[in-house]
Amino acid sequence: QVQLVESGGGLVQAGDSLRLSCAASGRTFSTYAMGWFRQAPGNEREFVSTIRWRDGRTYSIDAVNGRFTISRDKEKNTIYLQMNSLRPEDTAVYYCALGATDTGSYYYLTRHEYEHWGQGTQVTVSS
């Protein structure tokens, strides 16, 4: 009953910025956290950033901390990922995810804590 629709991916040059959006919809669902993951060809899906739904506190991996910012609009059930100073190594398919269960973790850092996933949006950063 939960659908995640991602948008905002594209092809940019190194140093450019991009903003991803993910809108969650459904008749009935609860949200404990939402987050962003990414997966490059041949690599495992990697956690990038998460936001706690109740209070909006965020956590991001060191590789993007200071460049990427996750945010939410609670009324719209939407999260964003503002990506600045993009690098070629940021190239990946970016996936939005929603955690609908209280896992006991302060931050949801693993894919197993998210029950619902978007289809992914391609981000390509050229040199």
Backbone as numpy.savetxt, mean C-alpha at the origin, in Angstrom:
# Nx Ny Nz CAx CAy CAz Cx Cy Cz
-16.84 -10.01 0.30 -17.65 -8.80 0.30 -16.80 -7.53 0.30
-15.49 -7.66 0.17 -14.60 -6.51 0.15 -13.88 -6.47 -1.18
-13.91 -5.33 -1.80 -13.20 -5.11 -3.04 -12.25 -3.94 -2.88
-11.04 -4.10 -3.37 -10.04 -3.06 -3.33 -9.69 -2.67 -4.76
-9.83 -1.40 -5.06 -9.56 -0.89 -6.39 -8.39 0.08 -6.31
-7.32 -0.27 -7.00 -6.11 0.53 -6.99 -6.01 1.37 -8.24
-5.34 2.50 -8.11 -5.10 3.36 -9.24 -3.87 4.20 -8.97
-3.35 4.81 -10.02 -2.26 5.76 -9.88 -0.91 5.28 -10.36
-0.79 4.01 -10.71 0.48 3.52 -11.21 0.80 4.10 -12.57
2.06 3.93 -12.97 2.46 4.43 -14.26 3.96 4.37 -14.45
4.40 4.95 -15.54 5.80 5.00 -15.91 6.34 6.40 -15.64
7.37 6.48 -14.82 7.98 7.76 -14.48 9.49 7.63 -14.53
10.16 8.76 -14.49 11.61 8.79 -14.46 12.11 8.88 -13.03
13.33 8.44 -12.83 13.95 8.52 -11.51 13.89 9.95 -10.99
13.54 10.08 -9.72 13.40 11.38 -9.10 11.99 11.93 -9.13
11.14 11.35 -9.95 9.76 11.82 -10.06 8.91 11.32 -8.90
7.67 11.76 -8.88 6.72 11.39 -7.84 5.50 10.74 -8.45
4.82 9.96 -7.63 3.62 9.27 -8.04 2.77 9.06 -6.80
1.46 9.10 -6.96 0.56 8.83 -5.84 -0.39 7.70 -6.20
-0.34 6.65 -5.41 -1.23 5.52 -5.58 -2.45 5.69 -4.68
-3.59 5.22 -5.16 -4.81 5.24 -4.39 -5.39 3.84 -4.32
-6.10 3.56 -3.25 -6.77 2.28 -3.08 -8.07 2.51 -2.33
-9.17 2.25 -2.99 -10.49 2.42 -2.40 -11.09 1.07 -2.06
-11.51 0.92 -0.82 -12.15 -0.31 -0.36 -13.65 -0.13 -0.33
-14.36 -1.15 -0.77 -15.81 -1.09 -0.78 -16.37 -2.46 -0.44
-17.59 -2.46 0.04 -18.27 -3.69 0.39 -19.45 -3.40 1.29
-20.34 -4.35 1.35 -21.55 -4.14 2.15 -21.24 -4.04 3.64
-20.44 -4.97 4.13 -20.10 -4.98 5.54 -18.67 -5.50 5.72
-17.83 -4.70 6.33 -16.50 -5.14 6.68 -15.91 -4.21 7.72
-14.97 -4.72 8.45 -14.25 -3.93 9.43 -12.81 -3.79 8.97
-12.18 -2.71 9.38 -10.81 -2.43 8.98 -9.96 -2.17 10.21
-8.95 -2.98 10.38 -7.97 -2.76 11.45 -6.71 -2.10 10.91
-6.36 -2.42 9.69 -5.19 -1.82 9.06 -5.29 -1.98 7.56
-4.66 -1.09 6.86 -4.46 -1.24 5.43 -2.99 -1.01 5.14
-2.55 -1.56 4.03 -1.14 -1.44 3.73 -0.83 -1.59 2.26
0.42 -1.37 1.95 0.94 -1.51 0.61 2.07 -2.52 0.59
2.04 -3.40 -0.38 3.11 -4.34 -0.67 3.55 -4.13 -2.10
4.72 -4.65 -2.43 5.18 -4.57 -3.81 5.91 -5.86 -4.18
5.90 -6.15 -5.46 6.53 -7.36 -5.95 7.15 -7.09 -7.32
8.45 -7.26 -7.38 9.17 -7.16 -8.64 9.28 -8.54 -9.27
9.45 -8.62 -10.58 9.56 -9.92 -11.23 10.66 -10.78 -10.63
10.33 -12.01 -10.31 11.29 -12.93 -9.74 11.53 -12.77 -8.26
10.87 -11.81 -7.63 11.06 -11.55 -6.21 9.80 -11.87 -5.42
9.97 -12.01 -4.12 8.85 -12.22 -3.23 8.09 -10.93 -3.01
6.84 -11.06 -2.64 6.05 -9.89 -2.31 6.58 -9.27 -1.02
6.86 -7.98 -1.08 7.55 -7.28 -0.02 6.63 -6.25 0.64
6.61 -6.25 1.96 5.88 -5.23 2.69 6.53 -3.87 2.48
5.71 -2.85 2.31 6.21 -1.50 2.10 5.78 -0.55 3.21
4.48 -0.48 3.46 3.97 0.50 4.41 2.60 0.09 4.90
2.26 0.49 6.11 0.96 0.16 6.68 0.43 1.33 7.49
-0.87 1.37 7.65 -1.51 2.39 8.46 -2.58 1.75 9.33
-2.54 2.06 10.61 -3.58 1.60 11.53 -4.85 2.40 11.29
-5.96 1.71 11.17 -7.18 2.40 10.80 -7.73 3.29 11.91
-7.62 2.83 13.15 -8.24 3.57 14.24 -7.58 4.92 14.47
-6.27 4.94 14.55 -5.58 6.16 14.93 -4.67 6.74 13.84
-4.53 6.04 12.73 -3.76 6.57 11.62 -2.26 6.49 11.76
-1.76 5.79 12.77 -0.32 5.65 12.91 0.24 4.79 11.80
1.44 5.10 11.37 2.00 4.45 10.19 3.36 3.85 10.47
3.73 2.92 9.61 5.05 2.31 9.64 5.46 1.97 8.22
6.71 2.26 7.88 7.24 1.96 6.57 8.61 1.33 6.69
8.99 0.55 5.70 10.31 -0.05 5.70 11.36 1.02 5.45
12.58 0.73 5.89 13.66 1.70 5.78 13.93 2.12 4.33
13.73 1.20 3.40 14.04 1.48 2.01 13.21 2.62 1.44
12.03 2.87 2.01 11.16 3.92 1.50 10.89 5.01 2.51
11.28 4.79 3.76 11.03 5.77 4.80 11.69 7.10 4.43
10.92 8.18 4.53 11.41 9.48 4.14 11.09 9.84 2.71
10.75 8.85 1.89 10.36 9.10 0.51 8.89 8.81 0.25
8.38 7.76 0.87 6.98 7.37 0.69 6.18 7.74 1.94
4.94 8.13 1.74 4.05 8.45 2.83 2.70 7.79 2.60
2.28 6.99 3.57 0.96 6.38 3.50 -0.02 7.24 4.29
-1.23 7.35 3.79 -2.26 8.12 4.46 -3.61 7.48 4.20
-4.62 7.93 4.93 -5.94 7.37 4.77 -7.00 8.45 4.83
-8.13 8.14 4.22 -9.36 8.92 4.34 -10.40 7.95 4.86
-10.69 8.02 6.15 -11.57 7.04 6.77 -12.98 7.07 6.18
-13.49 8.25 5.91 -14.85 8.36 5.38 -14.97 7.76 3.99
-13.89 7.81 3.23 -13.90 7.26 1.88 -13.37 5.83 1.82
-12.94 5.28 2.96 -12.34 3.96 2.99 -11.23 3.83 1.95
-10.39 4.82 1.94 -9.36 4.92 0.92 -8.00 5.19 1.55
-6.97 4.56 1.02 -5.61 4.87 1.41 -4.83 5.33 0.20
-3.74 6.01 0.49 -2.89 6.55 -0.55 -1.44 6.21 -0.23
-0.64 6.18 -1.25 0.79 6.06 -1.08 1.44 7.14 -1.94
1.90 8.18 -1.28 2.62 9.25 -1.96 4.08 8.84 -2.08
4.54 8.68 -3.30 5.89 8.21 -3.56 6.69 9.34 -4.19
7.69 9.80 -3.48 8.57 10.86 -3.96 9.97 10.31 -4.17
10.76 11.03 -4.95 12.15 10.66 -5.21 12.26 9.20 -5.63
11.44 8.82 -6.57 11.39 7.43 -7.00 12.71 6.99 -7.62
13.04 5.74 -7.39 14.26 5.13 -7.88 13.93 3.91 -8.73
14.82 3.52 -9.64 14.55 2.33 -10.44 14.25 1.09 -9.61
14.88 0.96 -8.46 14.64 -0.19 -7.60 13.25 -0.19 -6.97
12.50 0.90 -7.11 11.11 0.93 -6.67 10.18 0.29 -7.68
10.69 -0.04 -8.84 9.87 -0.65 -9.89 9.29 -1.97 -9.41
7.98 -2.08 -9.47 7.30 -3.28 -9.01 5.81 -3.13 -9.26
5.10 -4.22 -9.07 3.66 -4.16 -8.97 3.32 -3.87 -7.52
2.56 -2.83 -7.30 2.19 -2.43 -5.95 0.78 -2.91 -5.64
0.64 -3.58 -4.51 -0.62 -4.16 -4.09 -1.14 -3.48 -2.83
-2.40 -3.16 -2.85 -3.09 -2.67 -1.67 -3.71 -3.84 -0.92
-3.70 -3.77 0.40 -4.24 -4.85 1.21 -4.99 -4.29 2.40
-5.99 -5.04 2.86 -6.81 -4.65 3.99 -6.83 -5.77 5.02
-6.52 -5.43 6.26 -6.60 -6.37 7.36 -7.90 -6.18 8.11
-8.74 -7.19 8.11 -10.07 -7.12 8.70 -10.16 -7.84 10.05
-9.04 -8.27 10.58 -9.00 -9.04 11.82 -8.01 -8.41 12.78
-8.35 -8.45 14.06 -7.42 -8.03 15.10 -6.42 -9.15 15.33
-5.22 -9.00 14.82 -4.20 -10.03 14.93 -3.38 -9.92 16.20
-3.56 -8.86 16.95 -2.77 -8.63 18.14 -1.50 -7.84 17.89
-1.18 -7.59 16.63 -0.01 -6.82 16.28 -0.33 -5.33 16.25
0.61 -4.54 16.72 0.40 -3.10 16.66 0.40 -2.62 15.22
1.41 -3.05 14.47 1.46 -2.80 13.04 1.36 -4.13 12.29
0.61 -4.14 11.22 0.47 -5.32 10.39 1.59 -5.29 9.36
2.58 -6.14 9.56 3.79 -6.11 8.75 3.94 -7.29 7.80
3.07 -8.27 7.90 3.18 -9.46 7.06 1.93 -9.64 6.23
2.09 -10.30 5.09 0.97 -10.50 4.19 -0.12 -11.36 4.80
0.24 -12.21 5.77 -0.72 -13.10 6.39 -1.73 -12.36 7.26
-1.45 -11.12 7.61 -2.35 -10.34 8.44 -3.39 -9.59 7.63
-3.32 -9.70 6.33 -4.25 -9.03 5.44 -5.11 -10.05 4.71
-6.40 -9.90 4.82 -7.33 -10.85 4.21 -7.74 -10.48 2.79
-7.69 -9.20 2.48 -8.20 -8.72 1.21 -7.12 -7.97 0.45
-7.09 -8.23 -0.85 -6.03 -7.68 -1.68 -6.58 -7.09 -2.97
-5.94 -6.04 -3.43 -6.23 -5.52 -4.74 -5.51 -6.29 -5.81
-5.76 -5.94 -7.05 -5.17 -6.64 -8.17 -3.76 -6.16 -8.50
-3.36 -5.05 -7.96 -2.03 -4.53 -8.19 -2.01 -3.47 -9.27
-1.08 -2.55 -9.13 -0.88 -1.52 -10.13 0.61 -1.39 -10.39
0.97 -1.32 -11.66 2.38 -1.32 -12.05 2.99 0.05 -11.87
4.14 0.08 -11.21 4.95 1.28 -11.09 6.29 0.99 -11.73
6.65 1.75 -12.73 7.91 1.57 -13.42 8.70 2.87 -13.36
9.92 2.78 -12.86 10.78 3.95 -12.72 12.00 3.73 -13.60
12.16 4.58 -14.58 13.27 4.47 -15.52 14.42 5.37 -15.09
15.62 5.00 -15.51 16.80 5.78 -15.19 16.93 6.98 -16.11
